Amino acid sequence: MFELRGVTKRFGERLALAPTDLVVPSGRTLVLIGPSGCGKSTLLRLMVGLLRPDEGEVRFAGTELTPERAEALRRRMGFVVQGGGLFPHLNARQNAAIMAQYLEWEPSRIQHRIDFLAQLTKLPTDRFGRYPVEISGGERQRVSLIRALMLDPDVLLLDEPLGALDPMTRFELQRDLQRIFAQLQKTVVLVTHDLGEAAFFADEIVLLRAGRIIQRGTLEELLRSPADPFVTQFINAQRPPPSLGSAAP
């Protein structure tokens, strides 16, 4: 679905992403993980065409993602930003339908799609008339997900979609997202800093550090055969203390 060849990105003098090669296969869930500032969100934004690489190329479904093609190709991608990114002056329905209205879909088609996605995401229909400030954080994320899925994209990209939620809401949304990914069978690229969340969602994990991919594989592969001492350090840093771990069910 995606292929990155020798992609680099700088912000001024800072190297955000060193020369990177990455292939994202269709129909799989790939999770980008690493400490803050490691380049995972930069990598995601390069995939969706919100950033241009300084060197190298990004290909989506075999087509190079150039500025001239970006708008058309982005209609085949659903993007969920951290915090939801809803427009505060639009109600939930207007936020969800904004791209469909821009593309001049018939109102009946928009409503049919919203009805299907509301059921899929378990968002009560009475929330659609409310503004973002009038609904909960979890509900805002569901609206953002509906907006991302509105055009039935080929791929879904999510940038720490659950990071700002309380633990109970986050747990509930994790379960719902897992169900949605399995039901829709789309290619998913998800950014998180949480190893447990990565293991919960991922077919494969890509661990980054300082703009470089350190290792790619399943959590079991990272645990069993770390490619670098940092892999073990990162995993151990996210394990609970022994007293808490032994109390877990």
C-alpha positions as CSV (number, residue, x, y, z in Angstrom):
1,M,0.0,0.0,0.0
2,F,2.9,2.3,0.8
3,E,6.5,2.2,-0.2
4,L,9.1,4.7,1.0
5,R,12.5,4.7,-0.7
6,G,15.4,6.7,0.8
7,V,13.0,9.2,2.4
8,T,14.6,11.9,4.6
9,K,13.1,15.0,6.3
10,R,14.7,17.9,8.0
11,F,13.2,20.8,9.9
12,G,15.8,23.5,9.6
13,E,19.1,22.0,10.9
14,R,17.3,19.1,12.8
15,L,17.2,15.7,11.1
16,A,13.7,14.4,11.8
17,L,14.0,11.4,9.6
18,A,17.2,9.8,8.3
19,P,17.2,8.0,5.0
20,T,14.4,5.5,5.4
21,D,13.0,2.5,3.4
22,L,9.7,1.1,4.5
23,V,7.0,-1.1,2.8
24,V,3.5,-1.3,4.2
25,P,1.6,-4.3,2.9
26,S,-2.1,-4.1,2.1
27,G,-4.6,-5.4,4.6
28,R,-2.2,-5.3,7.5
29,T,-2.0,-3.2,10.7
30,L,1.5,-1.6,11.1
31,V,2.2,0.3,14.3
32,L,5.0,3.0,14.5
33,I,6.3,3.3,18.0
34,G,9.2,5.0,19.8
35,P,10.0,7.8,22.2
36,S,8.9,11.4,21.7
37,G,10.7,13.1,18.8
38,C,11.8,9.8,17.2
39,G,10.2,10.6,13.8
40,K,7.0,8.4,13.9
41,S,4.5,11.2,13.4
42,T,6.8,12.8,10.7
43,L,6.8,9.4,8.9
44,L,3.0,9.2,9.1
45,R,2.6,12.7,7.7
46,L,4.9,11.9,4.8
47,M,2.7,8.9,4.0
48,V,-0.4,11.0,3.9
49,G,1.2,13.8,1.9
50,L,1.1,16.5,4.5
51,L,4.9,16.7,4.4
52,R,7.2,16.4,1.4
53,P,10.4,14.5,1.7
54,D,13.6,16.4,1.3
55,E,15.0,13.3,-0.5
56,G,13.6,10.0,-1.7
57,E,10.0,9.2,-2.7
58,V,6.8,8.0,-1.1
59,R,4.6,5.8,-3.2
60,F,1.0,5.0,-2.5
61,A,-0.6,2.0,-4.2
62,G,2.2,2.2,-6.8
63,T,1.8,5.9,-7.5
64,E,4.4,8.5,-6.3
65,L,2.8,10.9,-3.9
66,T,3.7,14.2,-5.5
67,P,2.2,17.6,-4.7
68,E,0.2,17.5,-8.0
69,R,-1.3,14.1,-7.0
70,A,-1.6,14.6,-3.3
71,E,-5.2,15.9,-3.1
72,A,-6.6,13.1,-5.3
73,L,-4.6,10.4,-3.5
74,R,-5.5,11.7,0.0
75,R,-9.2,11.0,-0.8
76,R,-8.2,7.3,-0.7
77,M,-6.7,7.7,2.8
78,G,-8.5,8.3,6.1
79,F,-6.4,10.3,8.6
80,V,-7.2,10.6,12.3
81,V,-5.1,13.2,14.1
82,Q,-4.2,13.3,17.8
83,G,-7.1,14.8,19.8
84,G,-9.5,14.3,16.9
85,G,-9.0,17.6,15.1
86,L,-12.7,18.5,14.9
87,F,-13.7,21.9,13.8
88,P,-15.3,23.6,16.9
89,H,-17.8,25.7,14.9
90,L,-19.3,22.6,13.2
91,N,-21.5,20.0,14.9
92,A,-20.6,16.4,14.8
93,R,-22.5,15.6,11.7
94,Q,-21.0,18.5,9.8
95,N,-17.5,17.5,10.9
96,A,-18.1,13.9,9.8
97,A,-19.6,14.9,6.4
98,I,-17.2,17.7,5.5
99,M,-15.4,15.9,2.7
100,A,-18.5,14.2,1.3
101,Q,-20.1,17.6,1.1
102,Y,-17.1,19.1,-0.5
103,L,-17.3,16.4,-3.2
104,E,-21.0,17.2,-3.6
105,W,-22.4,13.8,-2.5
106,E,-26.2,13.6,-2.5
107,P,-27.7,14.2,1.0
108,S,-29.2,10.7,1.0
109,R,-25.9,9.1,0.3
110,I,-24.2,11.1,3.1
111,Q,-26.9,10.1,5.5
112,H,-26.7,6.4,4.6
113,R,-23.0,6.5,5.1
114,I,-23.3,8.3,8.4
115,D,-25.9,5.8,9.6
116,F,-23.6,2.9,8.8
117,L,-20.5,4.4,10.4
118,A,-22.5,5.5,13.5
119,Q,-23.5,1.9,14.1
120,L,-20.0,0.7,13.3
121,T,-18.3,3.1,15.8
122,K,-21.1,2.8,18.4
123,L,-21.7,6.6,18.4
124,P,-25.3,7.4,19.5
125,T,-27.1,9.2,16.8
126,D,-28.2,12.0,19.1
127,R,-24.6,13.2,19.3
128,F,-24.5,14.3,15.7
129,G,-26.4,17.5,16.4
130,R,-23.9,18.5,19.1
131,Y,-20.7,20.5,18.9
132,P,-17.3,19.1,19.9
133,V,-17.3,20.9,23.2
134,E,-20.7,19.3,24.0
135,I,-19.5,15.7,23.7
136,S,-17.0,13.6,25.5
137,G,-13.4,13.0,24.4
138,G,-14.2,9.4,23.4
139,E,-17.2,10.6,21.4
140,R,-15.0,13.2,19.7
141,Q,-12.6,10.4,18.6
142,R,-15.5,8.4,17.2
143,V,-16.6,11.4,15.2
144,S,-13.0,11.8,13.9
145,L,-12.9,8.2,13.0
146,I,-16.3,8.5,11.1
147,R,-14.9,11.5,9.2
148,A,-11.8,9.5,8.3
149,L,-13.9,6.6,7.1
150,M,-16.5,8.7,5.3
151,L,-15.1,8.2,1.8
152,D,-14.4,4.5,2.4
153,P,-10.7,4.9,2.0
154,D,-8.2,2.2,1.1
155,V,-6.0,3.0,4.1
156,L,-6.5,4.4,7.6
157,L,-3.7,6.4,9.3
158,L,-4.0,7.3,13.0
159,D,-1.6,9.6,14.9
160,E,-1.8,8.7,18.6
161,P,-5.7,8.7,18.4
162,L,-6.1,7.5,22.0
163,G,-3.3,9.4,23.8
164,A,-5.5,12.1,25.4
165,L,-8.2,9.8,26.8
166,D,-8.7,8.6,30.3
167,P,-7.7,4.9,30.9
168,M,-11.3,3.5,30.9
169,T,-12.3,5.4,27.7
170,R,-9.1,4.4,26.1
171,F,-9.6,0.7,26.9
172,E,-13.1,0.8,25.4
173,L,-12.0,2.5,22.2
174,Q,-9.1,0.1,21.8
175,R,-11.5,-2.8,21.8
176,D,-13.8,-1.0,19.3
177,L,-11.0,0.0,17.0
178,Q,-9.7,-3.6,17.0
179,R,-13.1,-4.8,16.0
180,I,-13.5,-2.1,13.3
181,F,-10.0,-2.9,11.8
182,A,-10.9,-6.6,11.7
183,Q,-14.4,-5.9,10.2
184,L,-13.2,-3.5,7.5
185,Q,-10.0,-5.3,6.5
186,K,-8.3,-2.1,5.6
187,T,-4.6,-1.3,5.7
188,V,-3.9,0.6,8.9
189,V,-0.9,2.6,10.0
190,L,-1.1,3.7,13.7
191,V,1.3,5.8,15.7
192,T,1.6,5.3,19.5
193,H,4.2,5.6,22.2
194,D,2.6,2.9,24.2
195,L,4.0,-0.6,23.8
196,G,1.0,-2.4,25.1
197,E,-1.2,-0.6,22.6
198,A,1.2,-1.4,19.8
199,A,1.1,-5.1,20.7
200,F,-2.7,-5.0,21.0
201,F,-3.2,-3.7,17.4
202,A,-0.2,-4.6,15.4
203,D,0.5,-7.3,12.8
204,E,4.0,-5.7,12.8
205,I,5.7,-3.1,15.0
206,V,8.2,-0.6,13.6
207,L,10.4,0.8,16.4
208,L,12.1,4.2,15.7
209,R,14.8,6.1,17.5
210,A,16.2,9.5,16.5
211,G,14.7,9.4,13.0
212,R,15.8,5.9,12.3
213,I,14.1,2.5,12.2
214,I,15.8,0.3,14.8
215,Q,13.8,-2.9,14.3
216,R,10.6,-4.2,12.6
217,G,8.7,-7.3,13.7
218,T,6.2,-8.7,16.1
219,L,6.5,-8.0,19.8
220,E,7.7,-11.5,20.3
221,E,10.5,-11.0,17.8
222,L,11.5,-7.7,19.4
223,L,11.6,-9.5,22.8
224,R,13.4,-12.6,21.6
225,S,15.9,-11.1,19.1
226,P,16.5,-7.4,19.8
227,A,18.4,-5.8,17.0
228,D,20.0,-3.1,19.3
229,P,20.3,-2.6,23.0
230,F,17.8,0.2,22.7
231,V,15.1,-2.3,21.8
232,T,15.4,-4.0,25.2
233,Q,15.7,-0.7,27.0
234,F,12.6,0.6,25.4
235,I,10.6,-2.5,26.2
236,N,11.8,-2.7,29.8
237,A,11.0,0.9,30.4
238,Q,7.3,0.2,29.6
239,R,7.0,-2.9,31.8
240,P,5.1,-2.4,35.1
241,P,7.0,-2.9,38.4
242,P,7.2,-6.5,39.5
243,S,4.6,-5.9,42.3
244,L,2.1,-4.6,39.8
245,G,2.9,-7.2,37.2
246,S,2.4,-10.1,39.6
247,A,-1.1,-8.7,40.6
248,A,-2.3,-8.5,37.0
249,P,-4.9,-11.1,35.9
